[in-house]
Amino acid sequence: MNFLKYELGNVDAGTVVTTTLSGDESDVFLVDPTNFAAMQRGKQFKYIGGHYKKSPVVLVVPARGHWTTVVVPSGKVTASFKVSR
């Protein structure tokens, strides 16, 4: 699977991650380590986010812990990330 990722590290609940996409529509997921590993293995995984045709994508961390933002492009895309605590 081809994807871009941005490691948030350990963050508090309520942290806001803004992903700005340039290019094609994409899936944008916010995942914890267990679900990131499942995604990489091609298994079913839980996430916050979904498929987005417009940017920016704003996601909120639901619980304190280690989180990663993943962008799975439908075509050619670049992404930038901003974290607000």
MOCORFEN-V657802 format. One line per field, one symbol per residue. ss: DSSP state (H for helix, E for strand, L for the rest). Layout:
ss = ???
This chain:
ss = LLLEEEEEEEELLLLEEEEEEEELLEEEEEEEHHHHHHHHLLLLLLLEEEEELLLLEEEELLLLEEEEEEEEELLLEEEEEEEEL
